[in-house]
Amino acid sequence: MELRTLRYFVAVAEELHFGRAAARLHMSQPPLSRAIKQLEADLGAALLHRSAAGVTLTPAGTALLDEARTLLQQADQARVRVAAAAGAATITVGLLGDGTDRGATRLAAAYRRQHPGVEVRIREADLTDPTCGLRAGLVDIALTRAPFDETGLTVHELRADPVGAVLRADDRLARRDRLTLADLAGRRWFRFPDGTDPIWQSYWNGGEPREGPVVRAFQECLQAVLWNGTVGMTPLGHHPPGELAVVPLTDMAPSRVVAAWREGGTNPLIRSFVRIATAAYRD
């Protein structure tokens, strides 16, 4: 069994969906299906039940999932030990400065447990750079939010968060249970500076050109709402001060937490970081 095939199997077993697994692996679905069928043929056992209702694991598949995770973790740890022996056990992580994320806290704890000898350097970026220094070569991997221009990057989704509008608590719309983008038509919104990734800018502006104050940081967004009554946007997991309210938006696509790295990134610690991040955000 090749490690690559085991990674394919783990992705399908965790997603229980070939399409989602293929997207996670950044490949098309037909070669993924062929690889899993070949693995089943090599092992002489059915690993998955496939039906119109979806995909489920067989008892053999459940057993292989546990073993595959262990083998992949051992392979990652071997890379880390080799990197340490070569004097290269350092990884620079870019973080988006958008508030506290419990997933990131779990990830830090899990990474310290599994790789205590690795030096993790952190670079925090403001909201004008969703790749957190990745394109400039300042970091090895970014823990950030999509969407943004993914050209030349590999992007792995960790979680998807619903989004809400941030309003002053005394705003008439703040009493609503939910809103649509149309409810906010004509309002002033925060904007990012000229030169900010247009895909990123468009998402946080609800897909429309907006007028309003220019901000660079998460706290500046909140202050713009508090002082000027502008519309802010935030993932629903964030909790602003009591003077502000967050109302879910029903027609906004979720904000995706992702790990991103340059295609062909050479740091041997990247793969291990992504594996640990995937587990930390799944818990």
C-alpha positions as CSV (number, residue, x, y, z in Angstrom):
1,M,0.0,0.0,0.0
2,E,1.4,3.4,-1.0
3,L,1.1,6.3,1.4
4,R,-0.6,8.4,-1.3
5,T,-3.3,5.7,-1.7
6,L,-3.8,5.7,2.1
7,R,-4.2,9.4,2.1
8,Y,-6.9,9.1,-0.7
9,F,-8.7,6.5,1.4
10,V,-8.6,8.5,4.6
11,A,-10.1,11.5,2.8
12,V,-13.0,9.5,1.4
13,A,-13.5,7.8,4.8
14,E,-13.6,11.1,6.6
15,E,-15.8,12.9,4.1
16,L,-18.0,9.9,3.2
17,H,-18.4,11.5,-0.2
18,F,-16.2,11.0,-3.2
19,G,-16.8,14.5,-4.6
20,R,-15.9,16.3,-1.3
21,A,-12.9,14.0,-0.9
22,A,-11.7,14.8,-4.4
23,A,-12.0,18.5,-3.8
24,R,-10.1,18.2,-0.5
25,L,-7.3,16.3,-2.3
26,H,-7.3,18.8,-5.2
27,M,-7.9,16.1,-7.8
28,S,-10.8,14.9,-10.0
29,Q,-13.2,12.2,-8.9
30,P,-12.6,9.4,-11.5
31,P,-8.9,8.7,-10.6
32,L,-9.8,8.8,-6.9
33,S,-12.5,6.2,-7.4
34,R,-10.1,4.1,-9.4
35,A,-7.5,4.3,-6.7
36,I,-9.9,3.2,-4.0
37,K,-11.2,0.3,-6.1
38,Q,-7.6,-0.8,-6.7
39,L,-6.9,-0.6,-3.0
40,E,-9.9,-2.8,-2.3
41,A,-8.7,-5.3,-4.9
42,D,-5.2,-5.3,-3.4
43,L,-6.6,-6.0,0.0
44,G,-9.3,-8.4,-1.1
45,A,-11.9,-6.6,0.9
46,A,-14.6,-4.1,0.4
47,L,-13.8,-0.9,2.3
48,L,-16.9,1.2,1.4
49,H,-20.6,0.6,0.9
50,R,-21.6,2.8,-2.1
51,S,-25.3,3.6,-2.6
52,A,-27.6,6.4,-3.8
53,A,-27.8,7.5,-0.1
54,G,-24.0,8.0,0.1
55,V,-20.9,6.2,1.3
56,T,-20.4,4.3,4.5
57,L,-17.5,2.3,5.9
58,T,-17.5,-1.5,6.0
59,P,-16.0,-3.2,9.1
60,A,-12.9,-3.7,7.0
61,G,-12.9,0.0,6.1
62,T,-13.2,1.1,9.7
63,A,-10.2,-1.1,10.6
64,L,-8.1,0.3,7.8
65,L,-9.0,3.9,8.7
66,D,-7.5,3.5,12.1
67,E,-4.4,1.8,10.7
68,A,-4.0,4.3,7.9
69,R,-4.2,7.3,10.2
70,T,-1.4,5.7,12.3
71,L,0.8,5.0,9.3
72,L,0.4,8.5,7.9
73,Q,1.2,10.0,11.3
74,Q,4.3,7.9,11.6
75,A,5.4,8.9,8.1
76,D,4.9,12.6,9.0
77,Q,6.8,12.2,12.2
78,A,9.7,10.6,10.2
79,R,9.8,13.6,8.0
80,V,10.0,15.8,11.1
81,R,12.8,13.8,12.6
82,V,14.8,14.0,9.4
83,A,14.2,17.7,9.2
84,A,15.4,18.1,12.8
85,A,18.5,16.0,12.1
86,A,19.2,18.2,9.1
87,G,18.8,21.3,11.2
88,A,15.6,22.5,9.4
89,A,12.9,21.8,12.0
90,T,11.3,25.3,11.7
91,I,8.0,26.2,10.1
92,T,6.6,29.8,9.7
93,V,2.8,30.0,10.0
94,G,0.8,33.0,8.8
95,L,-2.3,33.8,10.8
96,L,-5.1,36.1,9.9
97,G,-5.7,38.6,12.7
98,D,-9.5,38.2,12.8
99,G,-10.0,37.3,16.5
100,T,-9.7,34.2,18.6
101,D,-10.4,30.9,16.9
102,R,-10.8,27.8,19.1
103,G,-9.7,25.6,16.2
104,A,-6.4,27.4,16.1
105,T,-6.0,27.0,19.9
106,R,-6.6,23.3,19.6
107,L,-4.2,23.1,16.7
108,A,-1.4,24.8,18.6
109,A,-1.8,22.4,21.5
110,A,-1.9,19.3,19.3
111,Y,1.1,20.5,17.3
112,R,3.2,21.1,20.5
113,R,2.3,17.6,21.7
114,Q,3.2,15.8,18.5
115,H,6.3,17.9,17.5
116,P,7.8,19.4,20.6
117,G,11.2,19.8,18.9
118,V,9.8,22.0,16.0
119,E,10.2,25.8,16.2
120,V,6.9,27.4,15.1
121,R,7.3,31.0,14.0
122,I,4.1,33.1,13.8
123,R,3.4,36.0,11.5
124,E,0.1,37.7,12.0
125,A,-1.4,39.6,9.0
126,D,-4.1,42.2,8.8
127,L,-7.3,41.9,6.7
128,T,-5.6,43.4,3.7
129,D,-3.6,40.2,3.0
130,P,-5.7,37.0,3.2
131,T,-2.7,34.9,2.3
132,C,-0.8,36.2,5.4
133,G,2.5,36.8,3.6
134,L,2.3,33.5,1.6
135,R,2.7,35.1,-1.8
136,A,5.6,37.3,-0.6
137,G,7.4,34.2,0.7
138,L,7.2,35.3,4.3
139,V,5.5,32.2,5.6
140,D,5.5,28.5,4.8
141,I,1.8,28.0,5.4
142,A,-1.1,30.3,6.1
143,L,-4.1,29.6,8.5
144,T,-6.6,32.0,7.1
145,R,-10.0,32.4,5.5
146,A,-11.2,32.0,1.9
147,P,-12.1,33.1,-0.7
148,F,-9.1,34.8,-2.3
149,D,-7.0,34.4,-5.5
150,E,-5.7,30.8,-5.3
151,T,-3.4,31.0,-8.3
152,G,-0.2,29.1,-7.5
153,L,-1.5,28.0,-4.1
154,T,-2.8,24.8,-2.6
155,V,-5.8,25.4,-0.4
156,H,-7.3,22.9,2.1
157,E,-10.6,23.6,3.8
158,L,-10.7,23.0,7.5
159,R,-14.1,24.4,8.5
160,A,-17.0,26.5,7.1
161,D,-18.6,29.2,9.3
162,P,-21.9,30.9,8.7
163,V,-21.6,34.7,8.5
164,G,-23.6,37.5,10.1
165,A,-23.9,41.2,9.8
166,V,-22.4,43.3,12.6
167,L,-24.7,46.2,13.6
168,R,-25.0,48.6,16.5
169,A,-27.2,47.1,19.2
170,D,-29.6,50.1,18.8
171,D,-30.0,49.5,15.1
172,R,-33.6,48.6,14.1
173,L,-32.3,45.6,12.1
174,A,-30.4,44.3,15.1
175,R,-33.6,43.0,16.6
176,R,-34.2,40.7,13.6
177,D,-33.5,36.9,13.9
178,R,-32.0,36.9,10.4
179,L,-31.3,39.1,7.5
180,T,-30.6,39.0,3.8
181,L,-28.2,41.2,1.8
182,A,-31.2,43.0,0.3
183,D,-32.1,44.2,3.9
184,L,-28.8,46.0,4.0
185,A,-29.1,47.8,0.7
186,G,-28.2,51.4,0.8
187,R,-26.2,51.0,4.0
188,R,-22.6,52.1,4.4
189,W,-20.2,49.2,4.7
190,F,-16.5,48.9,5.7
191,R,-14.1,48.6,2.8
192,F,-10.5,47.4,2.4
193,P,-7.7,49.6,0.9
194,D,-7.1,49.7,-2.9
195,G,-5.0,46.8,-4.0
196,T,-6.6,44.3,-1.7
197,D,-7.4,41.0,-3.4
198,P,-10.6,41.7,-5.3
199,I,-12.1,38.2,-4.6
200,W,-11.6,38.7,-0.9
201,Q,-12.9,42.3,-1.0
202,S,-16.0,41.2,-2.9
203,Y,-16.9,38.4,-0.5
204,W,-16.8,40.7,2.6
205,N,-18.8,43.3,0.7
206,G,-21.6,40.9,-0.1
207,G,-20.7,40.8,-3.8
208,E,-21.5,44.5,-4.4
209,P,-19.5,47.7,-4.7
210,R,-19.8,49.6,-1.3
211,E,-19.2,53.0,0.2
212,G,-17.9,53.5,3.6
213,P,-14.8,53.7,5.8
214,V,-11.5,51.9,4.9
215,V,-10.3,49.4,7.5
216,R,-7.4,47.1,7.8
217,A,-8.0,45.1,11.0
218,F,-10.8,43.2,12.6
219,Q,-11.1,45.7,15.5
220,E,-11.2,48.6,13.1
221,C,-14.2,46.9,11.5
222,L,-16.0,46.7,14.8
223,Q,-15.1,50.3,15.7
224,A,-16.4,51.5,12.3
225,V,-19.8,49.9,13.2
226,L,-19.7,51.4,16.7
227,W,-18.7,54.9,15.7
228,N,-20.3,55.3,12.3
229,G,-23.1,52.8,12.2
230,T,-21.6,51.1,9.1
231,V,-22.3,47.5,8.3
232,G,-19.7,45.0,9.4
233,M,-19.4,41.3,8.6
234,T,-18.1,38.5,10.8
235,P,-18.2,34.7,11.2
236,L,-20.9,33.8,13.7
237,G,-18.4,32.2,16.0
238,H,-17.0,35.7,16.9
239,H,-18.5,37.5,19.8
240,P,-18.3,41.4,19.5
241,P,-18.7,43.7,22.5
242,G,-22.2,44.2,24.0
243,E,-22.8,47.5,22.2
244,L,-22.8,45.5,19.0
245,A,-25.1,42.7,17.7
246,V,-24.5,40.0,15.1
247,V,-27.5,38.9,12.9
248,P,-27.1,35.8,10.7
249,L,-27.2,36.4,6.9
250,T,-29.2,33.7,5.1
251,D,-27.9,34.4,1.6
252,M,-24.2,34.7,2.3
253,A,-21.9,31.8,1.5
254,P,-20.0,30.5,4.6
255,S,-16.6,31.8,5.4
256,R,-14.2,29.0,4.9
257,V,-11.3,28.5,7.3
258,V,-8.4,27.1,5.3
259,A,-4.8,26.1,5.3
260,A,-2.9,27.4,2.3
261,W,0.6,26.9,1.0
262,R,2.5,27.5,-2.2
263,E,2.3,24.8,-4.8
264,G,5.6,22.8,-4.7
265,G,6.3,24.1,-1.2
266,T,9.5,22.4,0.0
267,N,9.3,22.6,3.8
268,P,8.9,19.0,4.9
269,L,6.8,20.1,7.9
270,I,3.9,21.4,5.8
271,R,2.2,18.0,5.3
272,S,2.3,17.2,9.0
273,F,0.9,20.7,9.8
274,V,-2.0,20.1,7.5
275,R,-2.8,16.7,8.9
276,I,-2.8,18.0,12.5
277,A,-4.8,21.0,11.5
278,T,-7.4,18.8,9.8
279,A,-7.9,16.8,13.0
280,A,-7.9,19.8,15.2
281,Y,-10.7,21.5,13.3
282,R,-12.7,18.3,13.0
283,D,-12.9,17.8,16.8
